Amino acid sequence: MKVDAFEKLERPISAFDHDDHNDKAALEDCSVCHHVYEDGKLVEGESSEDQACADCHTLKAQGSQPGLMMAYHRQCKSCHIESKKGPVACGECHVKK
């Protein structure tokens, strides 16, 4: 995750190992997390894995497009809630060293 996109961190960077996460979650389709939207609609099967989230998401929300922090949180937490697996509380991802 590109933390340099944020002006100031409110919490420690989230503890996230991309490959380990995908192995545990049995994720093979990159577009599940690396989505593409056109005209506000999800483009099924299209992947943005070669781009950083900050390439599309600005710090502040733009219309219906969430700001960068909200985009991260929605992407991760909504999947964790839906699958009933994975952390959803702040301190579970943002672990103090």
C-alpha positions as CSV (number, residue, x, y, z in Angstrom):
1,M,0.0,0.0,0.0
2,K,1.3,3.4,-0.9
3,V,1.3,5.4,2.3
4,D,3.1,8.4,0.7
5,A,-0.3,9.3,-0.9
6,F,-1.5,10.3,2.6
7,E,-0.5,13.6,4.0
8,K,-0.4,12.4,7.6
9,L,-1.0,8.9,9.0
10,E,-3.5,8.7,11.9
11,R,-2.6,5.1,12.7
12,P,0.3,2.8,11.8
13,I,0.2,1.4,8.2
14,S,-1.9,-1.8,8.0
15,A,-0.2,-5.1,8.3
16,F,-0.8,-6.6,4.9
17,D,1.1,-9.3,3.0
18,H,-0.5,-9.4,-0.5
19,D,0.6,-13.0,-1.4
20,D,-0.1,-14.5,2.0
21,H,-3.6,-12.8,2.1
22,N,-4.5,-14.1,-1.4
23,D,-3.3,-17.7,-0.5
24,K,-5.4,-17.7,2.7
25,A,-8.4,-16.2,1.0
26,A,-8.0,-18.5,-2.0
27,L,-8.2,-15.4,-4.3
28,E,-7.1,-15.9,-7.9
29,D,-9.1,-13.3,-9.7
30,C,-7.2,-10.0,-9.3
31,S,-10.3,-7.9,-10.3
32,V,-11.9,-8.9,-7.0
33,C,-9.8,-6.3,-5.3
34,H,-8.3,-4.4,-8.2
35,H,-11.5,-3.2,-9.8
36,V,-12.3,-0.9,-12.7
37,Y,-15.2,1.5,-12.9
38,E,-16.4,3.3,-16.0
39,D,-19.2,5.9,-15.7
40,G,-19.8,4.8,-12.2
41,K,-20.4,1.1,-13.1
42,L,-18.1,-1.8,-12.3
43,V,-16.5,-3.3,-15.4
44,E,-16.7,-7.1,-14.7
45,G,-13.4,-9.0,-15.2
46,E,-11.4,-5.8,-15.8
47,S,-8.4,-5.4,-13.4
48,S,-6.4,-2.4,-12.3
49,E,-3.6,-4.4,-10.7
50,D,-0.9,-2.5,-12.5
51,Q,-2.2,0.8,-10.9
52,A,-2.1,2.1,-7.3
53,C,-5.4,2.9,-5.7
54,A,-4.2,6.5,-5.5
55,D,-4.1,6.7,-9.3
56,C,-7.9,6.8,-9.3
57,H,-8.8,7.7,-5.7
58,T,-7.9,11.2,-4.4
59,L,-7.6,11.9,-0.7
60,K,-11.1,13.4,-0.7
61,A,-14.2,11.9,-2.2
62,Q,-15.1,13.0,-5.7
63,G,-18.9,12.7,-6.2
64,S,-19.8,9.0,-5.7
65,Q,-16.1,7.9,-5.8
66,P,-14.8,7.4,-2.2
67,G,-11.7,9.1,-1.0
68,L,-8.5,7.0,-0.8
69,M,-8.8,6.0,2.9
70,M,-12.5,5.1,2.6
71,A,-11.8,3.1,-0.6
72,Y,-9.2,1.0,1.3
73,H,-11.5,0.5,4.2
74,R,-14.6,-0.3,2.1
75,Q,-12.7,-2.7,-0.1
76,C,-11.2,-4.7,2.8
77,K,-13.9,-4.5,5.5
78,S,-16.8,-5.2,3.2
79,C,-15.2,-8.4,1.9
80,H,-14.2,-9.4,5.5
81,I,-17.8,-8.8,6.7
82,E,-19.3,-10.6,3.8
83,S,-17.1,-13.7,4.1
84,K,-17.2,-13.6,7.9
85,K,-13.4,-13.8,7.9
86,G,-10.6,-11.3,8.5
87,P,-10.2,-8.3,10.6
88,V,-12.7,-5.4,10.7
89,A,-11.6,-3.4,13.8
90,C,-9.0,-0.6,13.4
91,G,-6.4,-2.2,15.7
92,E,-6.6,-5.5,14.0
93,C,-5.1,-4.1,10.8
94,H,-3.3,-1.1,12.1
95,V,-1.1,-2.8,14.6
96,K,1.2,-0.7,16.8
97,K,4.8,-1.9,16.8
